[in-house]
Amino acid sequence: MFYQYSKGDPQEVLAILPPLQGKATREKIAINGVMAGCLPHFMPLLEKAVMGLGDEKFNLAGVNATTHPVAVCTIINGPVRNELEFNSKTGYLGPGNLPNATIGRAIRFCLLNYHDLKRSMDS
């Protein structure tokens, strides 16, 4: 179901996620999205978010390898914010809104599961 909202081959690598250089394929992004409770039509946004994480300018290697307490924050703007019904008002960082909670969780899963992404690359 997730793949009907994705354009391209499920095995296509959309990003390389440091520090272990895990390959984030459409398939792996979809798996993390499902585990996070995302709806299938969130998939294009998840793909773009993970691609942004893999951009060298973002310096994910520095974020993942630092000993300082940091977290990734994703800001969603434009028409997609309303199309997916994001909460951008009071309590937007709290529970109770499906897109806010599940997309954030899926992005975090992609970062946490980069070990699995690495293993899939080696097999």
Backbone torsions as a table, in degrees:
resi	resn	phi	psi	omega
1	MET	NA	-41.4	179.7
2	PHE	-60.9	-35.5	-174.9
3	TYR	-68.6	-22.5	178.2
4	GLN	-68.5	-17.4	177.4
5	TYR	-99.1	3.7	-178.2
6	SER	-114.4	143.1	178.7
7	LYS	-108.0	118.1	176.9
8	GLY	122.1	177.1	-177.9
9	ASP	-70.9	132.9	177.8
10	PRO	-57.5	-25.6	-179.4
11	GLN	-89.6	-1.0	179.3
12	GLU	-65.6	132.3	179.0
13	VAL	-83.3	120.6	179.8
14	LEU	-97.0	-24.1	-179.2
15	ALA	-159.7	153.9	170.9
16	ILE	-108.6	123.1	-174.5
17	LEU	-106.4	112.4	176.9
18	PRO	-74.6	163.5	12.0
19	PRO	-90.1	-11.0	-178.2
20	LEU	-92.9	4.8	178.0
21	GLN	59.3	41.0	177.5
22	GLY	-67.1	141.3	179.8
23	LYS	-89.3	115.5	178.1
24	ALA	-89.0	99.1	177.6
25	THR	-90.4	165.5	175.4
26	ARG	-57.5	-40.0	179.8
27	GLU	-60.9	-47.2	-178.0
28	LYS	-67.8	-36.3	176.8
29	ILE	-64.5	-42.9	178.8
30	ALA	-62.5	-42.6	179.3
31	ILE	-59.6	-46.1	179.2
32	ASN	-65.9	-35.6	176.6
33	GLY	-63.8	-42.7	178.2
34	VAL	-63.3	-46.0	179.9
35	MET	-61.4	-30.8	-178.9
36	ALA	-81.8	-10.5	-180.0
37	GLY	91.5	15.8	179.7
38	CYS	-67.9	153.4	170.7
39	LEU	-85.0	151.6	-176.2
40	PRO	-55.6	-35.6	-177.9
41	HIS	-74.2	1.5	172.7
42	PHE	-83.1	-12.0	-172.5
43	MET	-54.9	-46.1	-180.0
44	PRO	-59.4	-37.7	178.2
45	LEU	-68.2	-40.7	176.7
46	LEU	-59.9	-44.2	179.0
47	GLU	-58.8	-46.9	-179.6
48	LYS	-64.4	-39.8	179.5
49	ALA	-63.9	-43.7	179.9
50	VAL	-68.1	-36.7	176.1
51	MET	-61.8	-38.9	176.6
52	GLY	-64.3	-38.6	177.2
53	LEU	-62.2	-35.1	-178.4
54	GLY	-80.8	-9.4	179.1
55	ASP	-66.0	131.4	-178.3
56	GLU	-56.5	-33.8	-179.2
57	LYS	-61.7	-27.8	-179.8
58	PHE	-73.3	-27.8	179.4
59	ASN	62.0	53.6	178.5
60	LEU	-61.3	-31.4	177.6
61	ALA	-58.9	-41.8	178.0
62	GLY	-67.3	-39.7	179.4
63	VAL	-65.3	-46.4	-176.3
64	ASN	-74.8	-24.9	-174.5
65	ALA	-101.1	-5.7	-177.3
66	THR	-72.0	153.2	173.8
67	THR	-93.4	-1.3	178.5
68	HIS	-84.1	143.5	-179.9
69	PRO	-73.8	107.7	179.5
70	VAL	-131.2	163.3	175.5
71	ALA	-146.3	153.3	178.0
72	VAL	-82.1	133.2	175.6
73	CYS	-117.3	130.4	179.1
74	THR	-113.0	126.2	179.4
75	ILE	-106.6	123.6	-179.4
76	ILE	-105.9	126.6	-178.8
77	ASN	-140.5	168.0	178.5
78	GLY	91.2	-171.9	-176.3
79	PRO	-57.8	-32.9	-178.3
80	VAL	-61.2	-29.6	178.7
81	ARG	-58.5	-43.5	179.7
82	ASN	-80.3	-36.9	179.8
83	GLU	-59.8	-40.7	-178.7
84	LEU	-91.6	-0.2	176.2
85	GLU	63.0	45.4	173.4
86	PHE	-67.2	146.9	171.8
87	ASN	-88.0	121.9	177.8
88	SER	-120.6	20.9	-179.1
89	LYS	-117.5	-151.7	-178.4
90	THR	-54.2	132.0	176.6
91	GLY	78.7	17.8	-175.8
92	TYR	-65.3	-21.1	176.4
93	LEU	-90.6	-3.5	-178.8
94	GLY	-96.3	-177.4	-179.8
95	PRO	-75.8	171.2	172.5
96	GLY	108.3	-6.0	177.8
97	ASN	-127.1	118.7	-173.0
98	LEU	-58.4	-52.3	-179.3
99	PRO	-61.0	-45.5	-179.5
100	ASN	-57.3	-48.1	-174.7
101	ALA	-72.9	-47.8	-171.1
102	THR	-77.8	-36.7	178.8
103	ILE	-68.4	-42.2	175.0
104	GLY	-60.0	-42.3	179.0
105	ARG	-65.0	-41.5	-179.9
106	ALA	-63.9	-40.7	177.6
107	ILE	-62.7	-43.6	178.3
108	ARG	-63.7	-41.2	177.0
109	PHE	-59.7	-41.9	178.4
110	CYS	-59.8	-38.4	178.6
111	LEU	-71.4	-39.7	-179.8
112	LEU	-73.0	-32.3	-174.4
113	ASN	-94.0	18.1	179.3
114	TYR	-63.7	-22.1	174.7
115	HIS	-62.9	-43.3	178.1
116	ASP	-67.4	-35.4	177.5
117	LEU	-62.9	-39.7	178.9
118	LYS	-64.4	-45.6	179.7
119	ARG	-60.2	-40.8	-178.8
120	SER	-66.6	-28.7	178.5
121	MET	-69.3	-35.8	-176.4
122	ASP	-78.6	-19.1	-176.4
123	SER	-87.9	NA	NA
